[in-house]
Amino acid sequence: MDERTALGLLGDRLSAAGDDAAVLDGQVVTTDMLHDRTDFPDGTTRYTAGWRAVGASLSDVAAMGADATAAVAVYAAPAFDEAELADFVDGASEVCAAVGAEYVGGDLDHHDEFTVATTALGDADEPVRRSGAEPGDAVCVTGTLGRSGAALRLFDRGGPGDIERANDLFRFEPRVAAGRALAGRATAMMDSSDGLARSLHQLAEASGCGFAVESPLPIDPVVDEVAADADDRLELGAFFGEDFELVCTVPEEALSAVRADVSVELTRIGAVVESGVTIDGESLPDRGYTH
Amino acid sequence: MDERTALGLLGDRLSAAGDDAAVLDGQVVTTDMLHDRTDFPDGTTRYTAGWRAVGASLSDVAAMGADATAAVAVYAAPAFDEAELADFVDGASEVCAAVGAEYVGGDLDHHDEFTVATTALGDADEPVRRSGAEPGDAVCVTGTLGRSGAALRLFDRGGPGDIERANDLFRFEPRVAAGRALAGRATAMMDSSDGLARSLHQLAEASGCGFAVESPLPIDPVVDEVAADADDRLELGAFFGEDFELVCTVPEEALSAVRADVSVELTRIGAVVESGVTIDGESLPDRGYTH
């Protein structure tokens, strides 16, 4: 059973599951696990790891249109180094502070592989689900795409300054403020952690619709520095994922007012259609990052 | 740096940390990680694993005197087997239902070692800390001690029926109802997950007091079936830990009224004193389960 099938099974059994976060009495809660081999390339500092791991859960809170309130983490490692642990806590605390939440601690565990499990909480007066997109709505994405994919290339390259830049790119700002501005106005929303293409397919499945996306996508300029060619650029920008931007649908007539209230760039990349997920008229494959 | 030192560092840096759960605006949140090698002996079913992992976090909520509301878990395994995952979700859901909380789902992750990260939430109008014990208070423990240690012996022995009994013993009921009845009346409380001895030392340190404990301790009868001798019986009952009972201090004059409201047995095992942790007048070592 692959992970998507397994997640579907969870969604079928648990009424609160199946979105970026579970909703319970006006509160959202979401949990995630990241680990060394798949999520923290060689060169990732513990400060960046703390920021990114907690940020991933805060991004799920943002994707519900919720106000992030608190986060906790389990830090599991083969051994506890004081400086590394302090750096992790600093990164975790600062990403919380960046979105107005509080990092309230967590637990430690011994584990062969460095592993972090994070949970974030938020208050949602109007939680935005994945299921409300309607044909005719605009489909939009916050910020730029491809930063994490580009970071991975920089970690691999490891030239002068590459590791530091890669760490910078890895420390994304969760889009909590944008999510709040979109609450009550976006018809459907999720984060792009699985990549834009897969996110669109997931929104399409949850909403029973399709998407007609048009280039150019808001791919980050850093991708041009590391991409081998145009195909590779699209791979990093639309499929790689781990970018933690918001992908949302907004009624066309509300778009300009929403844009004015969202402090980060909100790019219209296309429209909701009846069925099919396409880019420039061609099928956009349902593939991307599998966590 | 050992785990206790590292946890101390976390407590120093984070104002909300340092107790069984973090407290934030009348809510408690706690997170924990369990994994195959140290927490789930061979023979542990996925149903028991789901129950026990989520139960461990619900126990931390109980130890704050809070009302458990919800739990989430990350289920990380080398592969996802549908029946195993369904059993895990059933166990997680049923331990939540047993204490009036809701299991609202979580996430999946690929990991070489079966690993579960759980987070539980609760509402606390009067959170009970570890720090309020006063000389003269009675020190009490809920239920019986040594069940998890005995279960481990049964898992090891693996005779006819042993594995099933061990699984039964492993599925403890988190003491949420007892914790609620103790809120506002216990002066200090924590759970016995690190073992009674270590729990007493931690309460002593947080409260700046000591404990004079007297035998007999409420050691579960199942311990007598597996213990080699009296020393081994005390080892399983007082040091092994992982029992998830509540260890609390209660003013002597309030004890009989509290007992009447706590549905589980609440055994007075001694008194709070100025300093030192003793059993029958002899020093009780500060050792136990290190997570």
Contacts between the chains, C-beta under 8 A, distances in Angstrom:
chain1	res1	chain2	res2	distance
A	1	B	79	7.8
A	1	B	80	4.6
A	1	B	81	6.7
A	1	B	82	5.1
A	1	B	85	7.6
A	2	B	80	7.3
A	3	B	80	6.6
A	3	B	108	5.4
A	3	B	110	7.3
A	5	B	80	7.7
A	5	B	82	8.0
A	6	B	80	4.1
A	6	B	82	7.4
A	6	B	85	5.7
A	6	B	108	5.4
A	7	B	108	6.1
A	9	B	82	6.4
A	9	B	85	6.3
A	9	B	86	6.7
A	10	B	85	7.5
A	10	B	89	6.5
A	10	B	105	5.6
A	10	B	106	7.5
A	10	B	108	7.4
A	11	B	105	7.7
A	13	B	86	7.1
A	13	B	89	5.4
A	13	B	93	7.7
A	14	B	89	7.0
A	14	B	93	7.4
A	14	B	103	6.7
A	14	B	104	6.4
A	14	B	105	4.4
A	16	B	102	6.9
A	16	B	104	3.9
A	16	B	105	5.9
A	17	B	104	6.5
A	17	B	105	3.1
A	17	B	106	7.6
A	18	B	105	7.6
A	22	B	70	7.6
A	22	B	72	6.6
A	22	B	104	3.7
A	22	B	105	5.2
A	24	B	69	7.2
A	24	B	70	5.2
A	24	B	102	6.5
A	24	B	104	5.7
A	25	B	69	7.7
A	27	B	121	7.9
A	29	B	70	6.3
A	29	B	72	5.7
A	29	B	104	6.4
A	29	B	119	7.3
A	29	B	121	6.6
A	30	B	72	7.4
A	30	B	107	7.9
A	31	B	72	4.5
A	31	B	73	7.0
A	31	B	74	5.4
A	31	B	106	5.1
A	31	B	107	5.7
A	31	B	117	6.8
A	31	B	119	5.6
A	32	B	74	6.7
A	32	B	107	5.4
A	32	B	109	7.9
A	33	B	74	4.3
A	33	B	76	5.6
A	33	B	107	6.6
A	33	B	109	4.3
A	33	B	111	7.5
A	33	B	115	7.6
A	33	B	117	5.8
A	35	B	109	7.5
A	35	B	111	6.6
A	38	B	110	7.5
A	69	B	24	7.2
A	69	B	25	7.7
A	70	B	22	7.6
A	70	B	24	5.2
A	70	B	29	6.3
A	72	B	22	6.6
A	72	B	29	5.6
A	72	B	30	7.4
A	72	B	31	4.5
A	72	B	119	6.5
A	73	B	31	7.1
A	74	B	31	5.4
A	74	B	32	6.7
A	74	B	33	4.3
A	74	B	117	5.4
A	76	B	33	5.6
A	76	B	115	8.0
A	79	B	1	7.8
A	80	B	1	4.6
A	80	B	2	7.3
A	80	B	3	6.6
A	80	B	5	7.7
A	80	B	6	4.1
A	81	B	1	6.7
A	82	B	1	5.1
A	82	B	5	8.0
A	82	B	6	7.4
A	82	B	9	6.4
A	85	B	1	7.5
A	85	B	6	5.7
A	85	B	9	6.3
A	85	B	10	7.5
A	86	B	9	6.8
A	86	B	13	7.1
A	89	B	10	6.5
A	89	B	13	5.4
A	89	B	14	7.0
A	93	B	13	7.7
A	93	B	14	7.5
A	102	B	16	6.9
A	102	B	24	6.6
A	103	B	14	6.7
A	104	B	14	6.4
A	104	B	16	3.8
A	104	B	17	6.5
A	104	B	22	3.7
A	104	B	24	5.7
A	104	B	29	6.4
A	105	B	10	5.6
A	105	B	11	7.7
A	105	B	14	4.4
A	105	B	16	6.0
A	105	B	17	3.0
A	105	B	18	7.6
A	105	B	22	5.2
A	106	B	10	7.5
A	106	B	17	7.6
A	106	B	31	5.0
A	107	B	30	7.9
A	107	B	31	5.7
A	107	B	32	5.4
A	107	B	33	6.6
A	107	B	291	7.7
A	108	B	3	5.4
A	108	B	6	5.4
A	108	B	7	6.0
A	108	B	10	7.5
A	108	B	291	7.7
A	109	B	32	7.9
A	109	B	33	4.3
A	109	B	35	7.5
A	109	B	291	6.4
A	110	B	3	7.4
A	110	B	38	7.5
A	110	B	291	7.9
A	111	B	33	7.5
A	111	B	35	6.6
A	111	B	113	7.6
A	111	B	115	7.3
A	112	B	112	7.9
A	112	B	113	7.1
A	113	B	111	7.6
A	113	B	112	7.1
A	113	B	113	8.0
A	115	B	33	7.6
A	115	B	76	8.0
A	115	B	111	7.3
A	115	B	115	6.8
A	117	B	31	6.8
A	117	B	33	5.8
A	117	B	74	5.4
A	117	B	117	3.2
A	119	B	29	7.3
A	119	B	31	5.6
A	119	B	72	6.5
A	119	B	119	4.0
A	121	B	27	8.0
A	121	B	29	6.7
A	121	B	121	7.4
A	291	B	107	7.7
A	291	B	108	7.7
A	291	B	109	6.4
A	291	B	110	7.9
